[in-house]
Amino acid sequence: MPTTATAELEPPQRALAAPAAQAEPATTDSETDRPIVRSPRALGAVLGGVVGTAAVVALPHALNRTDEGFRADLVELIEPLPGGTGVLLDALGATIALVLLVVVVGYQLAHRRSRSAAVDVLAAMAGAAGPIIAGLAGFSDRWTGAGTEGGHLVAISIAVAGAACTTVALERPTARARRAAVAAAGLLALGGAWGPASVSGRLVWLLSGVVAAGIVLLAAGSPSRRPTGEDVADALEHLGMPVASLDSHGGDARGSTPWIAELATGRRVFVKVASPEERVADLLFRLWRRIRLRSHGDARPHASLAQAAEHEALAATRAAALGVRSPRVLAMAHVGEGGVLTVLESVSGDALDAIAERDGPDAITESMLREAWAAVAALHRAHLAHRDLRAANVMVDEGGDLWLVDFAVADLMADEHLERVDLVELLCSTAALVGPRRAVDVAVSVLGEQVWADALPIVQPLATSTATRTALGSSGFADVRDALAQRVQAPSPELPRLGRIDWRTGASIVALGLATWTLLPQLADSDGVWEQIPRADRGMLALAAVVSLASYAAAATSLRGAVPRPLGFFATTLAQVASSFANRVTPAKVGGTALNLRWLVTAGVEAPVAAAGVSLNAGVGVVLHVLLTTFVVLWVGRSEVGELGSVSPSTVLIGLGVLAAVVAAATAIAPVRRLVRHRLWPRVRQSLAAVAEVATAKRQLGLLIAGSLAVTACYVAALHLSLASVGVEISLPMVALVYLAASALASAAPTPGGLGATEAAFAGALAAVGVEQTAAIAGVLVYRLVTFWLPIIPGWLAFVHLQRSGQL
């Protein structure tokens, strides 16, 4: 750890510097009070409350019969109890919560913490705001019925109690206070068993109070619960290590608070303190990594801080046994309110990043880098991965010897992937200090070309820590890959996807949630839907599934006609099945389009020709959709479906005028003209040549048009059969009109596969032509079952097959 100047303190245990993580707080309640921080536990309360509320709201509607059965069992269980038991539980729970809040506020005021007391009161008021707003909007009655018995006052008191319990748990994290808060919450939830405001409804308001209090405490901050310097000094004295001076450590110590202590014996030690605050932050970080990364490599979280500290001590001891210099663990102890303290020998020196910042890149010598790579190789021979090889964790002492520190997240039984991530982390972190060429040359000379050829594809930002990504920059990873590929004489690799989600996936999830939120009330209000679907005609369902399967063969025929190069029918059909799976996880059929384009290029079609073919296929589909809609409207007759809106000529002219103005403005800009002339036009010309070749080939054109018409016919037939299976009698031309109109509306939905929007559009279109609502929803759900849900597994299998066979 870097050498840090210390000051003699008298007495040492009572006049200690604040830790670096708490230095320069935004404010404190009083001169002697703890600093105000934004606690990770407050963020955890917000996230947990939001997830819990969503689950409590969604599950009773998704599992309606299960919820009804639970309610019936609960009523039977409480029937022997007096009728006033619910009121008694409400009163008892609210009283406990109120007393806890008053005690906490009184404690804050007694210790001159007026700011914290005000924040606690504000959190309780924020909890009350939720039911008040929901009551005014009628939301509470719709979902939980909390306002149907005893007025909204019951919901308000429950939410306030939830906020108070959250405040107590975060402000006074003692076991007794937590048990009292949990007891109050449980009593208030059980009180709903005696009235229309159900247990799930009570839980919604309790959790809304938790969320409100968490947001207030996260925004305003709360007194830090991390162990203070005085706590650290007391713990060291209890270990038989009386302190002469103690100072905060200015280095990077993720997940802990570091200190440098000089003992009364004159020995300097490094003290690493972990508290429940850091533990919650670590759990949230692990959760994010599980969501964000495909292969995060994180083991299950340790059951306690003590186990986490013991794991780090074991990993450091194992590394030392392998000949790697790492600080020895001298002692461990509990400290403060649930914290754990680890005492390690102090390294008098600096980390690599500090050396480069102070003395420049040339101060990091080749011998330092070689020694670092030799230490990593020794760890990996024993399958021990450090998993945090940032430049801040590689130190050089005053004698020039290299040390590896901070084994908190080390893996003692690492696989090849974790070892390669280790290599990439250290390579990129050193490249940020000394440059890609120099870092790569030393790394390859020590470990060999084959090791780095295997690790080359994962030289990506997501394989490294945030500190390394920031130091190297967005373009630095490409420079490191290029230097490494040249050094090991390997072609530029195809980069595997390390992330599980990106911003597009996040937007799709949000859109899907909104669509589901919109659709659920419709399904919940249509009790007859779930009675009709199980009684659907099995023969009709089977025919609908067969017709849905035939649509993939039709789509393959259409794509074969759109591309001048011959394509195998079976392989093309398999690609269409796989593209259906890609469309399930991306909005607006983006995934299927990209998959078809990739498959065509892999099959040997030139990229511009493939793009032209996919575009031509989609364009012909749109044109035929419009022509079919016009034909069906004329066939059915306007008298059967009511007045159909049309676009006025003036609107069309205005749209064309705006388009012309945009094109003129764009071409007036010189860079845009050069881009069009040198980059876009050659590709467009090649694409137009491919389109012309298809248009002049009668066979290709016939396949294209026939396939597109067959796709629409298959979906119309599947919808007609699905409606017939639940007893809906409607003419085939009317079904065709409903499909053409509703699918055009649903195609604009941003959700994967138009989920939510498609169901709403089809049900609305059927209702507009006179189909009863419950039957319409049942028929649409059957249609979506055979065309959307059932093909998911075959689509996934086809997708995996194409990937493994190198066709994608």
Residue pairs with C-beta under 8 A, 6 or more apart in sequence:
1 249
1 251
1 258
1 260
1 270
1 346
1 347
1 349
1 395
1 405
2 249
2 250
2 251
2 349
2 350
2 351
2 354
2 395
3 348
3 349
3 350
4 247
4 248
4 249
4 250
4 260
5 247
6 245
6 246
6 247
6 260
6 262
7 17
7 245
7 247
8 244
8 245
9 15
9 16
9 245
9 246
12 233
12 242
12 243
12 244
12 245
12 246
13 230
13 233
13 234
13 237
13 243
14 230
16 228
16 229
16 230
16 232
16 233
16 246
17 229
17 246
17 247
17 248
18 35
18 228
18 229
18 248
19 226
19 229
19 248
19 249
19 257
19 258
19 259
19 273
20 248
20 249
20 250
20 251
20 253
20 257
20 258
21 226
21 257
22 35
22 37
22 224
22 226
22 257
23 248
25 35
25 36
25 37
25 224
26 35
26 36
26 221
27 35
27 36
27 115
27 221
28 34
28 35
28 36
29 36
29 108
29 111
29 112
29 113
29 114
29 115
29 116
29 223
30 111
30 112
30 113
33 111
33 112
33 113
33 223
34 223
34 224
34 225
34 228
35 223
35 224
36 115
36 220
36 221
36 222
36 223
36 224
37 221
37 222
37 223
37 224
37 277
38 218
38 219
38 221
38 222
39 170
39 217
39 218
39 221
39 222
39 224
39 225
39 277
39 280
40 277
40 278
40 280
40 281
40 284
41 169
41 170
41 173
41 276
41 277
41 280
42 170
42 214
42 217
42 218
42 222
43 214
43 218
43 280
43 284
44 214
44 280
44 283
44 284
45 166
45 169
45 170
45 210
45 211
45 213
45 214
45 217
46 210
46 211
46 214
46 215
46 218
47 284
48 210
49 207
49 208
49 210
49 211
49 214
50 211
52 203
52 207
52 210
53 204
53 207
53 208
53 211
56 200
56 203
56 204
56 207
57 143
57 144
57 200
57 204
58 520
59 67
59 200
60 67
60 200
61 520
61 523
61 524
62 520
64 524
64 530
67 200
71 198
74 193
74 199
75 193
78 85
78 193
78 194
83 194
85 194
86 190
86 191
86 192
86 193
86 194
86 195
87 191
87 194
89 187
89 188
89 190
89 191
90 154
90 157
90 187
90 188
90 191
92 187
93 161
93 183
93 184
93 185
93 186
93 187
93 188
93 191
94 157
94 158
94 161
94 184
94 188
96 180
96 183
96 184
96 187
97 160
97 161
97 162
97 164
97 165
97 181
97 184
97 185
97 188
98 161
98 164
100 164
100 165
100 168
100 177
100 180
100 181
100 184
101 120
101 124
101 164
101 167
101 168
104 120
104 167
104 168
104 171
104 172
105 117
105 120
105 121
107 113
107 172
108 114
108 116
108 117
108 120
108 171
109 117
113 223
116 171
116 222
116 223
119 216
119 217
119 220
119 221
119 222
120 167
120 171
122 216
122 220
123 163
123 164
123 166
123 167
123 212
123 213
123 216
123 217
124 160
124 163
124 164
124 167
124 213
126 163
126 212
126 213
126 215
126 216
127 159
127 160
127 161
127 162
127 163
127 164
127 208
127 209
127 212
127 213
128 156
128 159
128 160
128 163
129 212
130 159
130 205
130 208
130 209
130 211
130 212
131 140
131 146
131 147
131 152
131 155
131 156
131 158
131 159
131 205
131 208
132 152
132 156
134 140
134 155
135 147
135 152
135 155
140 146
140 147
140 152
140 155
140 201
140 205
141 147
141 148
142 521
143 201
143 204
144 155
144 197
144 198
144 200
144 201
144 202
144 204
144 205
145 196
145 197
145 198
145 201
146 152
146 154
146 155
146 158
146 197
146 201
146 202
146 204
146 205
147 154
147 155
147 197
148 195
148 196
148 197
149 195
149 196
149 197
150 195
150 197
154 197
155 197
155 205
158 188
158 202
158 205
158 206
158 209
159 205
159 206
159 208
159 209
159 212
160 209
161 184
161 185
161 188
161 206
161 209
162 185
162 188
162 205
162 206
162 207
162 208
162 209
162 210
162 213
163 209
163 210
163 212
163 213
164 181
164 184
164 209
164 213
165 181
165 182
165 184
165 185
165 206
165 209
165 210
166 181
166 209
166 210
166 213
166 214
166 217
167 213
167 217
168 177
168 178
168 180
168 181
169 177
169 178
169 181
170 213
170 217
170 222
171 222
171 223
173 225
173 276
173 337
173 338
174 337
185 206
188 202
188 206
189 199
189 202
189 203
189 206
190 199
190 202
191 202
192 198
192 199
192 200
192 201
192 202
193 199
224 277
225 275
225 276
225 277
225 336
225 337
226 257
226 273
226 275
226 277
226 278
226 336
226 339
227 235
227 257
227 273
227 275
227 335
227 336
227 337
227 339
227 341
228 336
229 246
229 248
229 259
231 335
231 336
231 339
232 246
232 259
232 261
232 271
232 273
232 335
232 341
233 243
233 246
233 261
234 335
235 333
235 334
235 335
235 336
235 341
236 242
236 243
236 261
236 263
236 271
236 333
236 341
236 343
237 243
238 333
239 331
239 333
239 343
241 261
241 263
241 269
241 331
241 343
242 263
242 264
243 261
243 262
243 263
243 264
244 262
244 263
244 264
244 266
245 261
245 262
246 259
246 260
246 261
246 262
246 271
247 259
247 260
248 258
248 259
248 260
249 258
249 259
249 260
249 270
251 258
251 351
251 354
251 392
252 351
252 390
252 392
252 467
253 272
253 406
254 388
254 406
254 408
255 274
255 278
255 281
255 282
255 408
256 272
256 273
256 274
256 278
256 408
257 272
257 273
257 274
257 275
257 278
258 270
258 271
258 272
258 273
259 270
259 271
259 272
259 273
260 268
260 269
260 270
260 271
260 346
261 268
261 269
261 270
261 271
261 343
262 268
263 269
268 346
268 348
269 330
269 343
269 344
269 345
269 346
270 327
270 343
270 344
270 345
270 346
270 347
271 341
271 342
271 343
271 344
272 341
272 342
272 343
272 344
273 335
273 336
273 339
273 340
273 341
273 342
274 305
274 308
274 309
274 339
274 340
274 342
275 305
275 336
275 337
275 338
275 339
276 305
276 337
276 338
276 339
279 305
279 308
282 301
283 301
286 296
286 298
286 301
289 296
289 298
290 296
290 298
291 500
291 501
292 462
292 499
292 500
292 501
293 462
293 498
293 499
293 500
294 497
294 498
294 499
294 500
295 417
295 498
297 387
297 411
297 417
297 418
297 421
298 409
299 411
302 308
302 311
305 338
305 339
305 340
306 332
306 334
306 340
308 340
308 408
309 332
309 340
309 342
310 332
311 408
311 410
312 342
312 406
312 407
312 408
312 410
313 329
313 332
313 342
314 412
315 384
315 407
315 410
315 412
316 326
316 327
316 328
316 329
316 344
316 407
317 328
317 329
318 382
318 384
318 412
319 326
319 379
319 384
319 386
319 404
319 407
319 410
320 326
320 328
322 378
322 379
322 381
322 382
322 384
323 378
324 375
324 378
324 379
324 404
325 375
325 401
325 402
325 403
325 404
326 403
326 404
326 405
326 407
327 344
327 345
327 346
327 347
327 403
327 405
328 344
328 345
329 342
329 343
329 344
330 343
330 344
330 345
331 342
331 343
332 340
332 341
332 342
332 343
333 340
333 341
333 343
334 340
334 341
335 341
347 395
347 397
347 403
347 405
348 397
348 398
349 395
349 396
349 397
349 398
349 403
350 358
350 395
350 396
351 391
351 392
351 393
351 394
351 395
351 396
352 364
352 368
352 372
352 391
352 392
352 394
352 395
352 396
352 429
352 430
352 433
353 390
353 391
353 392
353 429
353 433
353 471
354 392
355 363
355 364
355 396
356 363
356 364
356 391
356 433
356 434
361 433
361 434
361 435
364 430
364 433
364 434
366 442
368 396
368 400
368 402
369 430
369 434
369 439
369 442
369 443
370 442
370 445
370 446
371 401
371 402
372 394
372 402
372 404
372 426
372 430
373 426
373 442
373 443
373 446
373 447
374 446
375 402
375 404
376 386
376 389
376 422
376 423
376 426
377 446
377 447
379 385
379 386
379 404
379 422
380 414
380 419
380 422
383 412
383 413
383 414
383 415
383 419
384 410
384 411
384 412
384 414
385 410
385 411
385 414
385 418
385 419
385 421
385 422
386 393
386 404
386 407
386 410
386 422
387 409
387 410
387 411
387 414
387 418
387 421
387 422
387 425
388 406
388 408
388 409
388 410
388 425
388 465
389 404
389 422
389 425
389 426
389 429
390 425
390 429
390 465
390 467
390 468
391 429
391 430
391 432
391 433
391 467
391 468
391 471
392 467
393 404
393 405
393 406
394 402
394 403
394 404
394 405
394 426
394 429
395 402
395 403
395 404
395 405
396 402
396 403
397 403
411 418
414 422
416 454
420 454
420 455
420 458
421 458
421 463
423 443
423 447
423 451
423 452
423 455
424 455
424 458
424 459
424 460
424 463
424 464
425 463
425 464
425 465
425 468
426 443
427 439
427 440
427 443
427 459
427 480
427 484
428 459
428 464
428 468
428 472
428 476
428 477
428 480
429 464
429 465
429 467
429 468
429 471
429 472
430 439
430 442
430 443
431 439
431 440
431 472
431 476
431 479
431 480
432 468
432 471
432 472
432 473
432 476
433 439
433 471
436 476
436 479
436 480
436 482
436 483
436 484
437 483
439 480
440 452
440 480
440 483
440 484
440 487
441 487
443 452
444 452
444 484
444 487
444 488
449 487
449 488
449 489
452 484
452 487
452 488
453 488
453 490
456 481
456 484
456 485
456 488
456 490
456 493
457 493
457 494
457 495
457 496
458 495
458 496
458 498
459 477
459 480
459 481
459 484
460 477
460 495
460 498
461 469
461 474
461 477
462 498
462 499
463 498
464 472
472 480
481 492
481 493
482 492
484 490
485 491
485 492
485 493
501 509
504 586
505 585
507 587
507 750
508 585
508 586
508 587
508 750
508 751
508 752
511 587
511 749
511 750
511 751
512 751
512 752
512 755
512 756
514 751
514 756
515 749
515 751
515 755
515 756
515 757
516 755
516 756
518 756
518 760
519 756
519 759
519 760
522 760
522 763
522 777
523 529
523 777
526 773
526 774
526 777
528 774
528 778
529 774
529 777
529 778
529 781
532 726
532 727
532 774
532 775
532 778
533 726
533 778
533 781
533 782
535 726
536 725
536 726
536 778
536 782
537 724
537 725
537 726
540 721
540 722
540 724
540 725
541 721
541 722
541 725
541 782
541 786
543 721
544 717
544 718
544 721
544 722
544 725
544 782
544 783
544 786
545 786
545 790
547 714
547 717
547 718
547 721
548 714
548 715
548 718
548 786
548 787
548 790
548 791
549 791
550 710
550 714
551 710
551 711
551 714
551 715
551 718
551 787
552 573
552 576
552 577
552 580
552 791
553 569
553 573
554 707
554 708
554 710
554 711
554 713
554 714
555 573
555 576
555 707
555 711
556 569
556 572
556 573
556 575
556 576
556 707
557 569
557 703
557 706
557 707
557 710
558 617
558 620
558 621
558 703
558 704
558 706
558 707
558 708
558 710
558 711
559 567
559 572
559 575
559 576
559 596
559 613
559 614
559 617
559 707
560 566
560 567
560 569
560 572
560 703
560 707
561 617
561 694
561 699
561 700
561 701
561 702
561 703
561 704
561 705
561 706
561 707
562 613
562 614
562 616
562 617
562 620
562 694
562 700
562 704
563 600
563 605
563 609
563 610
563 613
563 690
563 694
564 609
564 613
564 690
564 693
564 694
564 697
564 700
565 603
565 604
565 605
565 609
567 600
567 603
571 603
571 807
574 798
574 801
574 802
575 595
575 596
575 599
575 798
575 802
575 807
576 596
577 791
577 794
577 795
577 798
578 595
578 599
578 795
578 798
578 799
578 801
578 802
578 808
579 591
579 592
579 593
579 595
579 596
579 795
580 592
580 791
580 795
581 791
581 792
581 795
581 796
581 798
581 799
582 591
582 592
582 594
582 595
582 795
582 799
583 589
583 590
583 591
583 592
583 752
583 753
584 591
584 752
584 753
584 788
584 792
584 795
585 591
585 752
586 592
586 594
586 752
587 749
587 750
587 751
587 752
588 747
588 748
588 749
588 750
589 747
593 614
593 618
595 799
595 808
596 614
597 607
597 610
597 611
597 614
598 808
599 802
599 807
599 808
600 610
600 613
600 614
601 607
601 610
602 806
602 807
602 808
603 807
605 613
606 686
608 683
608 686
608 687
608 690
609 686
609 687
609 690
611 683
611 687
612 686
612 687
612 688
612 690
612 691
613 690
613 694
615 687
616 690
616 691
616 694
616 704
617 704
617 708
620 704
620 705
620 708
621 708
621 711
624 705
624 708
624 709
624 712
625 712
625 740
625 743
625 744
628 709
628 712
628 736
628 740
629 737
629 740
629 741
629 744
632 733
632 736
632 737
632 740
633 641
633 644
633 737
635 733
636 731
636 733
636 734
636 737
638 644
640 734
640 769
641 734
641 737
641 768
641 769
642 768
666 672
667 673
667 676
693 700
694 700
694 701
694 704
695 701
712 739
712 740
715 739
715 743
715 787
716 732
716 735
716 736
716 739
718 783
718 786
718 787
719 735
719 738
719 739
719 762
719 779
719 783
720 730
720 732
720 735
722 779
722 780
722 782
722 783
722 785
722 786
723 730
723 735
723 766
723 771
723 775
723 779
723 782
723 783
725 779
725 782
726 775
726 778
726 779
726 782
727 775
728 766
728 771
728 775
728 776
728 779
730 766
730 769
730 771
734 769
737 769
738 762
738 765
738 766
738 769
739 762
741 765
742 758
742 761
742 762
742 764
742 765
743 758
743 761
745 757
745 761
746 754
746 757
746 758
746 761
746 762
747 754
748 757
749 755
749 756
749 757
749 758
751 757
753 788
755 788
758 784
758 788
759 777
759 780
759 781
759 784
762 776
762 780
762 783
763 773
763 776
763 777
763 780
766 776
766 779
766 780
767 773
767 776
771 779
799 808
802 808
